[in-house]
Amino acid sequence: MKSETAEKVAKCLTDNNIPFSGRINGDKTTLTIGQKNVEDYKAAVATVTGKEKQQKEKVSEVAEKFP
């Protein structure tokens, strides 16, 4: 992921006491998260990238198609 995004995700993880490690390689960064914290990581990424709201909207759109 881009380093700018990774920094925001790292701050979110740190603020929520979620352990992780990271490695910066130029403009790309790799974050490593333990298996038990994967969902927390995904939530942090969704929050930082703004995809959390889009995901909820997509679920609502799909739900409306069913009677």
N, CA, C and O of each residue as an XYZ file, in Angstrom:
268
protein
N       0.846     -1.166      0.000
C       0.000      0.000      0.000
C       0.888      1.224      0.000
O       2.053      1.159      0.394
N       0.343      2.325     -0.437
C       1.122      3.556     -0.472
C       1.487      3.961      0.952
O       0.715      3.764      1.891
N       2.676      4.528      1.087
C       3.177      4.889      2.417
C       2.272      5.887      3.127
O       2.098      5.810      4.343
N       1.702      6.813      2.384
C       0.815      7.805      2.994
C      -0.395      7.126      3.646
O      -0.776      7.465      4.766
N      -0.984      6.181      2.946
C      -2.121      5.431      3.479
C      -1.683      4.561      4.651
O      -2.373      4.482      5.668
N      -0.538      3.912      4.503
C      -0.034      3.028      5.555
C       0.206      3.797      6.853
O      -0.048      3.274      7.938
N       0.688      5.026      6.749
C       0.913      5.835      7.954
C      -0.401      6.087      8.688
O      -0.452      6.030      9.916
N      -1.451      6.363      7.941
C      -2.761      6.603      8.556
C      -3.308      5.326      9.187
O      -3.866      5.355     10.284
N      -3.144      4.209      8.485
C      -3.594      2.919      9.020
C      -2.798      2.598     10.281
O      -3.368      2.155     11.278
N      -1.489      2.818     10.244
C      -0.640      2.547     11.409
C      -1.076      3.380     12.604
O      -1.093      2.887     13.732
N      -1.429      4.637     12.366
C      -1.892      5.488     13.471
C      -3.184      4.934     14.057
O      -3.353      4.893     15.275
N      -4.081      4.515     13.198
C      -5.356      3.939     13.648
C      -5.112      2.672     14.473
O      -5.722      2.486     15.526
N      -4.220      1.804     13.990
C      -3.897      0.580     14.719
C      -3.258      0.903     16.067
O      -3.608      0.307     17.085
N      -2.326      1.843     16.068
C      -1.645      2.235     17.306
C      -2.639      2.822     18.305
O      -2.608      2.490     19.490
N      -3.517      3.695     17.820
C      -4.516      4.321     18.695
C      -5.439      3.298     19.332
O      -5.988      3.538     20.407
N      -5.614      2.148     18.672
C      -6.495      1.098     19.185
C      -5.733     -0.068     19.804
O      -6.296     -1.140     20.031
N      -4.443      0.151     20.076
C      -3.584     -0.860     20.718
C      -3.572     -2.198     19.981
O      -3.594     -3.261     20.601
N      -3.536     -2.131     18.661
C      -3.470     -3.338     17.836
C      -2.020     -3.506     17.390
O      -1.487     -2.642     16.693
N      -1.376     -4.604     17.782
C       0.034     -4.800     17.438
C       0.249     -5.062     15.942
O      -0.530     -5.777     15.310
N       1.300     -4.483     15.396
C       1.655     -4.677     13.995
C       3.119     -4.300     13.818
O       3.737     -3.710     14.705
N       3.652     -4.647     12.670
C       4.981     -4.167     12.306
C       4.894     -3.686     10.875
O       3.962     -4.039     10.152
N       5.858     -2.882     10.462
C       5.812     -2.341      9.116
C       7.189     -2.153      8.528
O       8.188     -2.060      9.242
N       7.220     -2.098      7.199
C       8.468     -1.871      6.488
C       8.184     -0.919      5.330
O       7.310     -1.167      4.500
N       8.939      0.172      5.292
C       8.795      1.159      4.231
C       9.828      0.858      3.155
O      11.009      0.679      3.451
N       9.376      0.804      1.901
C      10.256      0.559      0.772
C       9.916      1.589     -0.303
O       9.088      1.335     -1.177
N      10.551      2.735     -0.233
C      10.239      3.813     -1.171
C       8.873      4.399     -0.874
O       8.605      4.838      0.244
N       8.008      4.404     -1.884
C       6.673      4.946     -1.677
C       5.649      3.868     -1.326
O       4.454      4.148     -1.237
N       6.116      2.645     -1.129
C       5.243      1.534     -0.737
C       5.604      1.058      0.670
O       6.766      1.106      1.073
N       4.613      0.609      1.397
C       4.812      0.130      2.763
C       4.070     -1.190      2.942
O       2.972     -1.385      2.419
N       4.693     -2.081      3.686
C       4.067     -3.356      4.031
C       3.804     -3.364      5.526
O       4.705     -3.098      6.322
N       2.573     -3.670      5.908
C       2.227     -3.815      7.320
C       1.961     -5.288      7.591
O       1.315     -5.966      6.792
N       2.455     -5.777      8.712
C       2.239     -7.163      9.108
C       1.413     -7.170     10.380
O       1.766     -6.535     11.373
N       0.304     -7.897     10.332
C      -0.641     -7.959     11.444
C      -0.863     -9.416     11.798
O      -0.947    -10.264     10.909
N      -0.959     -9.718     13.087
C      -1.229    -11.083     13.528
C      -2.607    -11.538     13.089
O      -3.507    -10.721     12.895
N      -2.771    -12.836     12.933
C      -4.020    -13.419     12.440
C      -5.242    -12.972     13.245
O      -6.302    -12.718     12.672
N      -5.100    -12.876     14.564
C      -6.265    -12.520     15.380
C      -6.684    -11.052     15.224
O      -7.753    -10.661     15.694
N      -5.846    -10.238     14.566
C      -6.153     -8.821     14.384
C      -6.453     -8.448     12.933
O      -6.510     -7.264     12.600
N      -6.644     -9.431     12.078
C      -6.869     -9.159     10.657
C      -8.138     -8.329     10.447
O      -8.135     -7.389      9.653
N      -9.207     -8.664     11.143
C     -10.454     -7.910     10.979
C     -10.287     -6.465     11.440
O     -10.840     -5.549     10.831
N      -9.523     -6.260     12.518
C      -9.253     -4.894     12.978
C      -8.464     -4.125     11.925
O      -8.721     -2.944     11.689
N      -7.501     -4.797     11.290
C      -6.707     -4.180     10.229
C      -7.607     -3.804      9.051
O      -7.512     -2.694      8.526
N      -8.465     -4.711      8.643
C      -9.359     -4.434      7.523
C     -10.272     -3.250      7.833
O     -10.532     -2.416      6.966
N     -10.749     -3.183      9.054
C     -11.600     -2.065      9.464
C     -10.822     -0.752      9.429
O     -11.352      0.276      9.007
N      -9.570     -0.784      9.871
C      -8.731      0.418      9.853
C      -8.499      0.878      8.420
O      -8.589      2.071      8.133
N      -8.204     -0.049      7.520
C      -7.986      0.304      6.116
C      -9.263      0.895      5.518
O      -9.212      1.898      4.808
N     -10.391      0.280      5.803
C     -11.667      0.778      5.282
C     -11.953      2.184      5.793
O     -12.426      3.036      5.041
N     -11.671      2.424      7.048
C     -11.903      3.742      7.634
C     -10.995      4.781      6.990
O     -11.447      5.863      6.617
N      -9.726      4.452      6.861
C      -8.744      5.394      6.316
C      -9.007      5.684      4.838
O      -8.872      6.828      4.405
N      -9.373      4.685      4.074
C      -9.563      4.867      2.636
C     -10.963      5.347      2.273
O     -11.223      5.696      1.122
N     -11.864      5.364      3.251
C     -13.229      5.807      2.993
C     -14.092      4.733      2.366
O     -15.215      5.013      1.948
N     -13.595      3.518      2.292
C     -14.361      2.438      1.668
C     -15.391      1.852      2.616
O     -16.259      1.085      2.198
N     -15.301      2.205      3.881
C     -16.263      1.705      4.866
C     -17.671      2.152      4.467
O     -18.602      1.346      4.465
N     -17.825      3.419      4.133
C     -19.118      3.956      3.757
C     -19.591      3.333      2.450
O     -20.763      2.975      2.330
N     -18.706      3.195      1.471
C     -19.069      2.608      0.193
C     -19.545      1.182      0.382
O     -20.516      0.765     -0.249
N     -18.873      0.422      1.245
C     -19.243     -0.971      1.480
C     -20.660     -1.043      2.046
O     -21.451     -1.884      1.617
N     -20.992     -0.175      3.003
C     -22.328     -0.167      3.580
C     -23.365      0.182      2.527
O     -24.456     -0.389      2.510
N     -23.024      1.127      1.641
C     -23.948      1.511      0.588
C     -24.188      0.346     -0.362
O     -25.321      0.124     -0.788
N     -23.146     -0.399     -0.699
C     -23.293     -1.547     -1.593
C     -24.186     -2.602     -0.961
O     -25.016     -3.192     -1.653
N     -24.039     -2.853      0.319
C     -24.879     -3.831      1.015
C     -26.332     -3.382      0.959
O     -27.225     -4.203      0.747
N     -26.581     -2.091      1.147
C     -27.940     -1.574      1.094
C     -28.531     -1.742     -0.302
O     -29.698     -2.103     -0.450
N     -27.715     -1.478     -1.326
C     -28.188     -1.622     -2.704
C     -28.561     -3.070     -2.994
O     -29.591     -3.326     -3.619
N     -27.759     -4.003     -2.561
C     -28.029     -5.429     -2.782
C     -29.274     -5.838     -2.005
O     -30.120     -6.564     -2.526
N     -29.390     -5.379     -0.767
C     -30.532     -5.736      0.076
C     -31.853     -5.248     -0.539
O     -32.887     -5.903     -0.406
N     -31.804     -4.093     -1.213
C     -33.021     -3.549     -1.818
C     -33.518     -4.410     -2.978
O     -34.700     -4.361     -3.316
N     -32.647     -5.185     -3.581
C     -33.029     -6.019     -4.719
C     -33.803     -7.260     -4.295
O     -34.462     -7.896     -5.119
N     -33.727     -7.604     -3.018
C     -34.423     -8.794     -2.522
C     -35.734     -8.386     -1.888
O     -35.816     -7.347     -1.233
N     -36.767     -9.206     -2.080
C     -38.089     -8.862     -1.494
C     -38.101     -8.965      0.016
O     -39.129     -8.710      0.643
